[in-house]
Amino acid sequence: MTNYDIPGVFVENKWTVSKFTFLTGVRIDHFGSFGWKVTPRLLVRADLSPDTDIRFSIGKGYRIAHFLQKTLTC
């Protein structure tokens, strides 16, 4: 495995209750020397009418900075 290989898995679940749809997911990645990182997410959608819906989402992200981002500035 090289430094650019990032093994991971993503799991997602969707269920509907009345006018609400819930979507949950989690991604688990292994970043070489940084170890395992878990990034969950949640989305809720409410169908208010045939023409209108409202959505809410929240999640966590992770990014490893590239060495050039620390040494070069624009």
Secondary structure, DSSP 8 states (H G I E B T S, - for coil): --TT---EEEEEEEEEETTEEEEEEEEEEEEGGGEEEEEEEEEEEEEEETTEEEEEEEE-------HHHHH---
